[in-house]
Amino acid sequence: MAQMGRPGLSAKQKKDLWLRWKDGQSLSEIGRAIGKHPGSVHGVLSSHGGIVPRTRTKCAHTLTLAEREEISRGLGAGTSMRQLAKQLGCSPSTISREIARNGGRWAYRAASSDERAWECAKRPKQCVLTGNHKLRRVVAQKLQDDWSPQQIAGWLKCRYQNNGVMQVSHETIYRSLFIQARGVLKKELISHLRSRRMMRRGKSSTTDGQPRGQIVDAISIRERPAEVEDRAVPGRREGDLISGSRNSHIATLVERHSRDVMLVRVAGKDTNSVVSALVRQVKTLPEGLMSTLTWDRGSELAQHKRFTVATDVSVYFCDPRSPWQRGTNENTNGLLRQYFPKGTDLSPFTQRQLDTIALKLNTIPRKTLGYATPSVKLAASVASTS
């Protein structure tokens, strides 16, 4: 039967994915390493709340694949069950049950029998909060009171010193929140956590040594040419990313003078993907239509020097936590939410579709332009300066 939709991740890819997530890599970095879209990576991570799943294990007394292969060869040679049990050093009843549950003497196969044993080993250990209703109510109430899981775990240990049943670790609370398949604590309680994150990196995860949030040789917005402020000269743009579900993003470039907007399809939020996409799009512009770009402090433009060399466009960065310094872009992003509501997966949109949406927005009259359209305003300003 033909596979429908996107192909899934192999066991090897999932293992690599979790190792990279634990090492602190971004979704885009992981996706690029395993050859998958960041949205696919996000889907795997979010299903486990960002918490690395435990490695599947079988009981130490369970038959191994090598032993099952010996059983299969013995059955083919007509060896009795007692003889097989003696060769493997186990009880004849173990051999008898193994053969009976996997098709009988004539249908027994080692590989399928071993795979079935792995499937049976999936039975999860019941969460502490699942069977203890009183403890679950206490934990839920403290979360609603904005206590952190660590504070709750510490308080329970002091409050119920001699009652281990009423104690739980903070990691178990986090798991019960983020792994919603457990159905123990309501997802709404996540909003009471200080971080407000929807996924959690394990306590052993680290981003040490990674240049996150550091933009080397960033030029401050305070050094931007004075004519940019009064919007008198065309070609000064502000840029940002709007985000959708499944870790999907679109870059927006808004011209300050005319409010003309360009939408750019990006493969991921990492700086290599964003800068490469911006370079391709900016090179399609006629000469003189873009001379400066103002961006926030997001690390997606960490390779701003490469962008400047490729396009001859100077890049300036806003002050930290100062979105109003890119007010034109922020306002335009709000208008774009009519076409890209929050929670929309942005990855299926092609560049041609984005160009169509940008054209539609650029041909709608704006009050701030005296009800002229951005397209007309831009064309007029270019004509006057040529």
ZABAKOL-799559 format. One record per residue (C-alpha): residue number from 0; residue in one letter; x, y, z. Coordinates in pm, whole numbers, always signed. Layout:
<rs>
resi: NUM&resn: a&east: X&north: Y&up: Z
...
</rs>
This chain:
<rs>
resi: 0&resn: m&east: +0&north: +0&up: +0
resi: 1&resn: a&east: +138&north: +342&up: -95
resi: 2&resn: q&east: +231&north: +575&up: +190
resi: 3&resn: m&east: +16&north: +886&up: +217
resi: 4&resn: g&east: +141&north: +1229&up: +329
resi: 5&resn: r&east: +488&north: +1305&up: +455
resi: 6&resn: p&east: +711&north: +1003&up: +523
resi: 7&resn: g&east: +782&north: +954&up: +891
resi: 8&resn: l&east: +1115&north: +949&up: +1070
resi: 9&resn: s&east: +1313&north: +630&up: +1099
resi: 10&resn: a&east: +1423&north: +497&up: +1437
resi: 11&resn: k&east: +1777&north: +615&up: +1360
resi: 12&resn: q&east: +1655&north: +967&up: +1274
resi: 13&resn: k&east: +1447&north: +985&up: +1592
resi: 14&resn: k&east: +1744&north: +879&up: +1801
resi: 15&resn: d&east: +1962&north: +1145&up: +1637
resi: 16&resn: l&east: +1683&north: +1400&up: +1680
resi: 17&resn: w&east: +1658&north: +1345&up: +2056
resi: 18&resn: l&east: +2036&north: +1352&up: +2101
resi: 19&resn: r&east: +2058&north: +1685&up: +1921
resi: 20&resn: w&east: +1762&north: +1827&up: +2115
resi: 21&resn: k&east: +1928&north: +1722&up: +2439
resi: 22&resn: d&east: +2248&north: +1897&up: +2325
resi: 23&resn: g&east: +2051&north: +2221&up: +2287
resi: 24&resn: q&east: +2024&north: +2246&up: +1909
resi: 25&resn: s&east: +1737&north: +2444&up: +1753
resi: 26&resn: l&east: +1457&north: +2284&up: +1554
resi: 27&resn: s&east: +1602&north: +2419&up: +1229
resi: 28&resn: e&east: +1948&north: +2284&up: +1310
resi: 29&resn: i&east: +1804&north: +1942&up: +1391
resi: 30&resn: g&east: +1589&north: +1939&up: +1077
resi: 31&resn: r&east: +1884&north: +2028&up: +856
resi: 32&resn: a&east: +2099&north: +1755&up: +1017
resi: 33&resn: i&east: +1845&north: +1474&up: +970
resi: 34&resn: g&east: +1704&north: +1599&up: +638
resi: 35&resn: k&east: +1355&north: +1683&up: +764
resi: 36&resn: h&east: +1142&north: +1998&up: +783
resi: 37&resn: p&east: +1157&north: +2173&up: +1124
resi: 38&resn: g&east: +780&north: +2120&up: +1149
resi: 39&resn: s&east: +833&north: +1743&up: +1142
resi: 40&resn: v&east: +1093&north: +1777&up: +1416
resi: 41&resn: h&east: +852&north: +1989&up: +1621
resi: 42&resn: g&east: +580&north: +1725&up: +1579
resi: 43&resn: v&east: +799&north: +1452&up: +1727
resi: 44&resn: l&east: +921&north: +1672&up: +2012
resi: 45&resn: s&east: +580&north: +1814&up: +2104
resi: 46&resn: s&east: +424&north: +1468&up: +2125
resi: 47&resn: h&east: +659&north: +1403&up: +2418
resi: 48&resn: g&east: +652&north: +1757&up: +2554
resi: 49&resn: g&east: +1018&north: +1800&up: +2463
resi: 50&resn: i&east: +1113&north: +1532&up: +2718
resi: 51&resn: v&east: +1343&north: +1258&up: +2589
resi: 52&resn: p&east: +1149&north: +929&up: +2598
resi: 53&resn: r&east: +1291&north: +646&up: +2800
resi: 54&resn: t&east: +1480&north: +380&up: +2608
resi: 55&resn: r&east: +1277&north: +67&up: +2547
resi: 56&resn: t&east: +1406&north: -230&up: +2745
resi: 57&resn: k&east: +1307&north: -592&up: +2784
resi: 58&resn: c&east: +1319&north: -801&up: +3097
resi: 59&resn: a&east: +1661&north: -951&up: +3162
resi: 60&resn: h&east: +1507&north: -1300&up: +3158
resi: 61&resn: t&east: +1347&north: -1256&up: +2815
resi: 62&resn: l&east: +1486&north: -1460&up: +2528
resi: 63&resn: t&east: +1729&north: -1276&up: +2302
resi: 64&resn: l&east: +1714&north: -1263&up: +1922
resi: 65&resn: a&east: +2012&north: -1503&up: +1903
resi: 66&resn: e&east: +1831&north: -1752&up: +2128
resi: 67&resn: r&east: +1515&north: -1724&up: +1918
resi: 68&resn: e&east: +1718&north: -1791&up: +1605
resi: 69&resn: e&east: +1856&north: -2105&up: +1771
resi: 70&resn: i&east: +1502&north: -2214&up: +1850
resi: 71&resn: s&east: +1401&north: -2156&up: +1487
resi: 72&resn: r&east: +1696&north: -2358&up: +1357
resi: 73&resn: g&east: +1624&north: -2635&up: +1611
resi: 74&resn: l&east: +1261&north: -2659&up: +1504
resi: 75&resn: g&east: +1370&north: -2684&up: +1141
resi: 76&resn: a&east: +1604&north: -2968&up: +1234
resi: 77&resn: g&east: +1333&north: -3150&up: +1433
resi: 78&resn: t&east: +1492&north: -3092&up: +1775
resi: 79&resn: s&east: +1257&north: -3151&up: +2068
resi: 80&resn: m&east: +1158&north: -2872&up: +2306
resi: 81&resn: r&east: +1338&north: -3040&up: +2595
resi: 82&resn: q&east: +1659&north: -3055&up: +2393
resi: 83&resn: l&east: +1622&north: -2689&up: +2294
resi: 84&resn: a&east: +1563&north: -2594&up: +2658
resi: 85&resn: k&east: +1877&north: -2784&up: +2763
resi: 86&resn: q&east: +2085&north: -2611&up: +2493
resi: 87&resn: l&east: +1961&north: -2265&up: +2598
resi: 88&resn: g&east: +1973&north: -2331&up: +2970
resi: 89&resn: c&east: +1607&north: -2258&up: +3038
resi: 90&resn: s&east: +1285&north: -2437&up: +3128
resi: 91&resn: p&east: +1106&north: -2650&up: +2863
resi: 92&resn: s&east: +787&north: -2457&up: +2947
resi: 93&resn: t&east: +964&north: -2133&up: +2841
resi: 94&resn: i&east: +1036&north: -2283&up: +2499
resi: 95&resn: s&east: +684&north: -2426&up: +2473
resi: 96&resn: r&east: +515&north: -2093&up: +2552
resi: 97&resn: e&east: +751&north: -1904&up: +2320
resi: 98&resn: i&east: +664&north: -2129&up: +2026
resi: 99&resn: a&east: +290&north: -2140&up: +2103
resi: 100&resn: r&east: +248&north: -1761&up: +2124
resi: 101&resn: n&east: +431&north: -1709&up: +1792
resi: 102&resn: g&east: +252&north: -1935&up: +1546
resi: 103&resn: g&east: +348&north: -2285&up: +1658
resi: 104&resn: r&east: +621&north: -2525&up: +1549
resi: 105&resn: w&east: +563&north: -2486&up: +1174
resi: 106&resn: a&east: +510&north: -2107&up: +1159
resi: 107&resn: y&east: +765&north: -1989&up: +1418
resi: 108&resn: r&east: +1006&north: -1720&up: +1294
resi: 109&resn: a&east: +1281&north: -1567&up: +1511
resi: 110&resn: a&east: +1266&north: -1208&up: +1375
resi: 111&resn: s&east: +889&north: -1165&up: +1403
resi: 112&resn: s&east: +887&north: -1327&up: +1746
resi: 113&resn: d&east: +1154&north: -1088&up: +1873
resi: 114&resn: e&east: +968&north: -788&up: +1730
resi: 115&resn: r&east: +650&north: -903&up: +1903
resi: 116&resn: a&east: +839&north: -924&up: +2232
resi: 117&resn: w&east: +952&north: -562&up: +2186
resi: 118&resn: e&east: +594&north: -455&up: +2123
resi: 119&resn: c&east: +480&north: -627&up: +2440
resi: 120&resn: a&east: +758&north: -447&up: +2631
resi: 121&resn: k&east: +595&north: -111&up: +2556
resi: 122&resn: r&east: +369&north: -135&up: +2860
resi: 123&resn: p&east: +444&north: +195&up: +3041
resi: 124&resn: k&east: +495&north: +230&up: +3412
resi: 125&resn: q&east: +196&north: +404&up: +3567
resi: 126&resn: c&east: +260&north: +765&up: +3664
resi: 127&resn: v&east: +267&north: +837&up: +4038
resi: 128&resn: l&east: -7&north: +1099&up: +4002
resi: 129&resn: t&east: -238&north: +867&up: +3807
resi: 130&resn: g&east: -334&north: +641&up: +4095
resi: 131&resn: n&east: -308&north: +894&up: +4378
resi: 132&resn: h&east: -607&north: +1126&up: +4345
resi: 133&resn: k&east: -532&north: +1321&up: +4663
resi: 134&resn: l&east: -174&north: +1394&up: +4558
resi: 135&resn: r&east: -291&north: +1493&up: +4209
resi: 136&resn: r&east: -544&north: +1741&up: +4354
resi: 137&resn: v&east: -279&north: +1897&up: +4579
resi: 138&resn: v&east: -31&north: +1934&up: +4292
resi: 139&resn: a&east: -295&north: +2083&up: +4060
resi: 140&resn: q&east: -404&north: +2333&up: +4326
resi: 141&resn: k&east: -48&north: +2448&up: +4392
resi: 142&resn: l&east: +13&north: +2489&up: +4018
resi: 143&resn: q&east: -300&north: +2705&up: +3998
resi: 144&resn: d&east: -153&north: +2913&up: +4280
resi: 145&resn: d&east: +153&north: +2972&up: +4056
resi: 146&resn: w&east: +389&north: +2746&up: +4249
resi: 147&resn: s&east: +672&north: +2596&up: +4046
resi: 148&resn: p&east: +703&north: +2214&up: +4028
resi: 149&resn: q&east: +1026&north: +2236&up: +4230
resi: 150&resn: q&east: +853&north: +2438&up: +4503
resi: 151&resn: i&east: +566&north: +2189&up: +4511
resi: 152&resn: a&east: +801&north: +1890&up: +4537
resi: 153&resn: g&east: +1003&north: +2056&up: +4814
resi: 154&resn: w&east: +690&north: +2155&up: +5008
resi: 155&resn: l&east: +544&north: +1805&up: +4983
resi: 156&resn: k&east: +867&north: +1658&up: +5118
resi: 157&resn: c&east: +851&north: +1887&up: +5423
resi: 158&resn: r&east: +474&north: +1864&up: +5472
resi: 159&resn: y&east: +457&north: +1484&up: +5444
resi: 160&resn: q&east: +796&north: +1380&up: +5583
resi: 161&resn: n&east: +674&north: +1039&up: +5699
resi: 162&resn: n&east: +439&north: +970&up: +5410
resi: 163&resn: g&east: +619&north: +878&up: +5091
resi: 164&resn: v&east: +287&north: +826&up: +4910
resi: 165&resn: m&east: +226&north: +1203&up: +4925
resi: 166&resn: q&east: +563&north: +1293&up: +4777
resi: 167&resn: v&east: +655&north: +1337&up: +4411
resi: 168&resn: s&east: +960&north: +1473&up: +4227
resi: 169&resn: h&east: +943&north: +1795&up: +4027
resi: 170&resn: e&east: +1050&north: +1604&up: +3714
resi: 171&resn: t&east: +742&north: +1381&up: +3747
resi: 172&resn: i&east: +523&north: +1691&up: +3769
resi: 173&resn: y&east: +685&north: +1834&up: +3456
resi: 174&resn: r&east: +635&north: +1505&up: +3273
resi: 175&resn: s&east: +270&north: +1492&up: +3376
resi: 176&resn: l&east: +223&north: +1844&up: +3237
resi: 177&resn: f&east: +416&north: +1824&up: +2913
resi: 178&resn: i&east: +342&north: +1465&up: +2811
resi: 179&resn: q&east: -30&north: +1509&up: +2762
resi: 180&resn: a&east: -76&north: +1149&up: +2648
resi: 181&resn: r&east: -63&north: +1063&up: +3017
resi: 182&resn: g&east: -380&north: +1264&up: +3074
resi: 183&resn: v&east: -288&north: +1328&up: +3436
resi: 184&resn: l&east: -270&north: +1708&up: +3473
resi: 185&resn: k&east: -471&north: +1942&up: +3251
resi: 186&resn: k&east: -276&north: +2119&up: +2978
resi: 187&resn: e&east: -414&north: +2455&up: +3092
resi: 188&resn: l&east: -197&north: +2433&up: +3404
resi: 189&resn: i&east: +112&north: +2493&up: +3186
resi: 190&resn: s&east: +6&north: +2859&up: +3167
resi: 191&resn: h&east: +84&north: +2890&up: +3539
resi: 192&resn: l&east: +450&north: +2799&up: +3485
resi: 193&resn: r&east: +683&north: +3097&up: +3479
resi: 194&resn: s&east: +847&north: +3004&up: +3150
resi: 195&resn: r&east: +513&north: +2949&up: +2967
resi: 196&resn: r&east: +696&north: +2706&up: +2737
resi: 197&resn: m&east: +495&north: +2432&up: +2569
resi: 198&resn: m&east: +793&north: +2196&up: +2561
resi: 199&resn: r&east: +1066&north: +2122&up: +2812
resi: 200&resn: r&east: +1431&north: +2043&up: +2769
resi: 201&resn: g&east: +1552&north: +1785&up: +3017
resi: 202&resn: k&east: +1752&north: +1894&up: +3321
resi: 203&resn: s&east: +2069&north: +1752&up: +3163
resi: 204&resn: s&east: +2022&north: +1946&up: +2839
resi: 205&resn: t&east: +2259&north: +2232&up: +2776
resi: 206&resn: t&east: +2323&north: +2514&up: +2532
resi: 207&resn: d&east: +2662&north: +2595&up: +2685
resi: 208&resn: g&east: +2917&north: +2697&up: +2427
resi: 209&resn: q&east: +2657&north: +2782&up: +2163
resi: 210&resn: p&east: +2651&north: +3143&up: +2038
resi: 211&resn: r&east: +2279&north: +3197&up: +2110
resi: 212&resn: g&east: +2157&north: +3554&up: +2125
resi: 213&resn: q&east: +2501&north: +3684&up: +2029
resi: 214&resn: i&east: +2521&north: +3892&up: +1712
resi: 215&resn: v&east: +2883&north: +3964&up: +1636
resi: 216&resn: d&east: +2962&north: +4321&up: +1522
resi: 217&resn: a&east: +2596&north: +4426&up: +1530
resi: 218&resn: i&east: +2548&north: +4792&up: +1430
resi: 219&resn: s&east: +2303&north: +4971&up: +1659
resi: 220&resn: i&east: +1992&north: +5146&up: +1530
resi: 221&resn: r&east: +2138&north: +5460&up: +1689
resi: 222&resn: e&east: +2400&north: +5466&up: +1411
resi: 223&resn: r&east: +2138&north: +5452&up: +1138
resi: 224&resn: p&east: +2139&north: +5750&up: +894
resi: 225&resn: a&east: +1919&north: +6040&up: +1007
resi: 226&resn: e&east: +1714&north: +6041&up: +683
resi: 227&resn: v&east: +1573&north: +5701&up: +777
resi: 228&resn: e&east: +1383&north: +5857&up: +1066
resi: 229&resn: d&east: +1183&north: +6111&up: +865
resi: 230&resn: r&east: +1080&north: +5854&up: +598
resi: 231&resn: a&east: +1170&north: +6104&up: +324
resi: 232&resn: v&east: +1390&north: +5867&up: +122
resi: 233&resn: p&east: +1262&north: +5533&up: -16
resi: 234&resn: g&east: +1458&north: +5211&up: +20
resi: 235&resn: r&east: +1477&north: +5192&up: +400
resi: 236&resn: r&east: +1316&north: +4869&up: +515
resi: 237&resn: e&east: +1237&north: +4703&up: +846
resi: 238&resn: g&east: +1238&north: +4326&up: +878
resi: 239&resn: d&east: +1110&north: +4053&up: +1104
resi: 240&resn: l&east: +980&north: +3697&up: +1110
resi: 241&resn: i&east: +617&north: +3602&up: +1165
resi: 242&resn: s&east: +575&north: +3254&up: +1310
resi: 243&resn: g&east: +321&north: +2980&up: +1256
resi: 244&resn: s&east: +261&north: +2630&up: +1383
resi: 245&resn: r&east: +508&north: +2343&up: +1335
resi: 246&resn: n&east: +801&north: +2586&up: +1369
resi: 247&resn: s&east: +719&north: +2754&up: +1036
resi: 248&resn: h&east: +815&north: +3113&up: +956
resi: 249&resn: i&east: +785&north: +3387&up: +693
resi: 250&resn: a&east: +1017&north: +3689&up: +669
resi: 251&resn: t&east: +857&north: +4030&up: +622
resi: 252&resn: l&east: +1036&north: +4333&up: +474
resi: 253&resn: v&east: +844&north: +4663&up: +501
resi: 254&resn: e&east: +952&north: +4987&up: +332
resi: 255&resn: r&east: +926&north: +5278&up: +577
resi: 256&resn: h&east: +838&north: +5551&up: +325
resi: 257&resn: s&east: +559&north: +5373&up: +132
resi: 258&resn: r&east: +472&north: +5082&up: +368
resi: 259&resn: d&east: +534&north: +4846&up: +75
resi: 260&resn: v&east: +571&north: +4490&up: +205
resi: 261&resn: m&east: +769&north: +4195&up: +72
resi: 262&resn: l&east: +709&north: +3843&up: +200
resi: 263&resn: v&east: +992&north: +3591&up: +188
resi: 264&resn: r&east: +959&north: +3215&up: +226
resi: 265&resn: v&east: +1223&north: +3074&up: +464
resi: 266&resn: a&east: +1308&north: +2710&up: +522
resi: 267&resn: g&east: +1381&north: +2758&up: +892
resi: 268&resn: k&east: +1453&north: +3012&up: +1163
resi: 269&resn: d&east: +1828&north: +2947&up: +1172
resi: 270&resn: t&east: +2048&north: +3228&up: +1041
resi: 271&resn: n&east: +2172&north: +3037&up: +738
resi: 272&resn: s&east: +1818&north: +2968&up: +612
resi: 273&resn: v&east: +1692&north: +3321&up: +680
resi: 274&resn: v&east: +1989&north: +3506&up: +534
resi: 275&resn: s&east: +2000&north: +3286&up: +224
resi: 276&resn: a&east: +1630&north: +3347&up: +159
resi: 277&resn: l&east: +1663&north: +3723&up: +213
resi: 278&resn: v&east: +1961&north: +3747&up: -21
resi: 279&resn: r&east: +1771&north: +3567&up: -299
resi: 280&resn: q&east: +1467&north: +3793&up: -259
resi: 281&resn: v&east: +1652&north: +4124&up: -226
resi: 282&resn: k&east: +1854&north: +4052&up: -540
resi: 283&resn: t&east: +1527&north: +4051&up: -737
resi: 284&resn: l&east: +1467&north: +4418&up: -650
resi: 285&resn: p&east: +1562&north: +4696&up: -893
resi: 286&resn: e&east: +1870&north: +4889&up: -790
resi: 287&resn: g&east: +1803&north: +5158&up: -528
resi: 288&resn: l&east: +1485&north: +5005&up: -385
resi: 289&resn: m&east: +1662&north: +4882&up: -72
resi: 290&resn: s&east: +1962&north: +5039&up: +95
resi: 291&resn: t&east: +1917&north: +4967&up: +469
resi: 292&resn: l&east: +1748&north: +4701&up: +679
resi: 293&resn: t&east: +1651&north: +4738&up: +1045
resi: 294&resn: w&east: +1601&north: +4410&up: +1237
resi: 295&resn: d&east: +1541&north: +4312&up: +1598
resi: 296&resn: r&east: +1797&north: +4126&up: +1809
resi: 297&resn: g&east: +1695&north: +3783&up: +1685
resi: 298&resn: s&east: +1984&north: +3549&up: +1611
resi: 299&resn: e&east: +1826&north: +3462&up: +1275
resi: 300&resn: l&east: +2026&north: +3753&up: +1133
resi: 301&resn: a&east: +2354&north: +3661&up: +1301
resi: 302&resn: q&east: +2506&north: +3629&up: +951
resi: 303&resn: h&east: +2423&north: +3994&up: +875
resi: 304&resn: k&east: +2771&north: +4054&up: +731
resi: 305&resn: r&east: +2714&north: +3787&up: +466
resi: 306&resn: f&east: +2382&north: +3953&up: +382
resi: 307&resn: t&east: +2545&north: +4296&up: +346
resi: 308&resn: v&east: +2828&north: +4166&up: +127
resi: 309&resn: a&east: +2581&north: +3986&up: -103
resi: 310&resn: t&east: +2326&north: +4270&up: -134
resi: 311&resn: d&east: +2512&north: +4592&up: -46
resi: 312&resn: v&east: +2236&north: +4659&up: +212
resi: 313&resn: s&east: +2346&north: +4790&up: +553
resi: 314&resn: v&east: +2187&north: +4618&up: +854
resi: 315&resn: y&east: +2101&north: +4791&up: +1183
resi: 316&resn: f&east: +1975&north: +4624&up: +1498
resi: 317&resn: c&east: +1716&north: +4752&up: +1745
resi: 318&resn: d&east: +1782&north: +4775&up: +2116
resi: 319&resn: p&east: +1689&north: +4462&up: +2315
resi: 320&resn: r&east: +1316&north: +4431&up: +2391
resi: 321&resn: s&east: +1231&north: +4744&up: +2187
resi: 322&resn: p&east: +985&north: +4635&up: +1915
resi: 323&resn: w&east: +854&north: +4993&up: +1881
resi: 324&resn: q&east: +1181&north: +5083&up: +1708
resi: 325&resn: r&east: +1045&north: +4882&up: +1415
resi: 326&resn: g&east: +692&north: +5016&up: +1447
resi: 327&resn: t&east: +614&north: +5005&up: +1075
resi: 328&resn: n&east: +705&north: +4639&up: +1057
resi: 329&resn: e&east: +515&north: +4550&up: +1376
resi: 330&resn: n&east: +201&north: +4719&up: +1243
resi: 331&resn: t&east: +230&north: +4542&up: +909
resi: 332&resn: n&east: +274&north: +4205&up: +1079
resi: 333&resn: g&east: -55&north: +4273&up: +1256
resi: 334&resn: l&east: -225&north: +4333&up: +919
resi: 335&resn: l&east: -75&north: +4012&up: +781
resi: 336&resn: r&east: -244&north: +3808&up: +1054
resi: 337&resn: q&east: -564&north: +3845&up: +851
resi: 338&resn: y&east: -399&north: +3618&up: +593
resi: 339&resn: f&east: -188&north: +3413&up: +836
resi: 340&resn: p&east: -390&north: +3367&up: +1159
resi: 341&resn: k&east: -194&north: +3255&up: +1463
resi: 342&resn: g&east: -156&north: +2878&up: +1466
resi: 343&resn: t&east: -143&north: +2853&up: +1084
resi: 344&resn: d&east: +120&north: +2621&up: +937
resi: 345&resn: l&east: +316&north: +2858&up: +711
resi: 346&resn: s&east: +535&north: +2593&up: +549
resi: 347&resn: p&east: +295&north: +2500&up: +262
resi: 348&resn: f&east: +292&north: +2857&up: +122
resi: 349&resn: t&east: +503&north: +2893&up: -191
resi: 350&resn: q&east: +694&north: +3211&up: -278
resi: 351&resn: r&east: +444&north: +3278&up: -556
resi: 352&resn: q&east: +154&north: +3259&up: -310
resi: 353&resn: l&east: +336&north: +3494&up: -72
resi: 354&resn: d&east: +397&north: +3738&up: -359
resi: 355&resn: t&east: +23&north: +3734&up: -435
resi: 356&resn: i&east: -66&north: +3813&up: -72
resi: 357&resn: a&east: +195&north: +4091&up: -60
resi: 358&resn: l&east: +53&north: +4242&up: -381
resi: 359&resn: k&east: -296&north: +4236&up: -235
resi: 360&resn: l&east: -179&north: +4416&up: +81
resi: 361&resn: n&east: +20&north: +4668&up: -125
resi: 362&resn: t&east: -285&north: +4763&up: -335
resi: 363&resn: i&east: -514&north: +4838&up: -39
resi: 364&resn: p&east: -542&north: +5211&up: +56
resi: 365&resn: r&east: -383&north: +5314&up: +386
resi: 366&resn: k&east: -507&north: +5590&up: +612
resi: 367&resn: t&east: -150&north: +5684&up: +704
resi: 368&resn: l&east: -79&north: +5745&up: +332
resi: 369&resn: g&east: -383&north: +5965&up: +282
resi: 370&resn: y&east: -565&north: +5660&up: +145
resi: 371&resn: a&east: -310&north: +5607&up: -129
resi: 372&resn: t&east: -181&north: +5253&up: -174
resi: 373&resn: p&east: +173&north: +5142&up: -86
resi: 374&resn: s&east: +234&north: +5042&up: -449
resi: 375&resn: v&east: +137&north: +5385&up: -582
resi: 376&resn: k&east: +334&north: +5561&up: -309
resi: 377&resn: l&east: +646&north: +5357&up: -382
resi: 378&resn: a&east: +620&north: +5407&up: -758
resi: 379&resn: a&east: +579&north: +5782&up: -713
resi: 380&resn: s&east: +879&north: +5811&up: -480
resi: 381&resn: v&east: +1100&north: +5607&up: -714
resi: 382&resn: a&east: +994&north: +5824&up: -1011
resi: 383&resn: s&east: +1075&north: +6145&up: -821
resi: 384&resn: t&east: +1425&north: +6029&up: -726
resi: 385&resn: s&east: +1519&north: +5887&up: -1067
</rs>
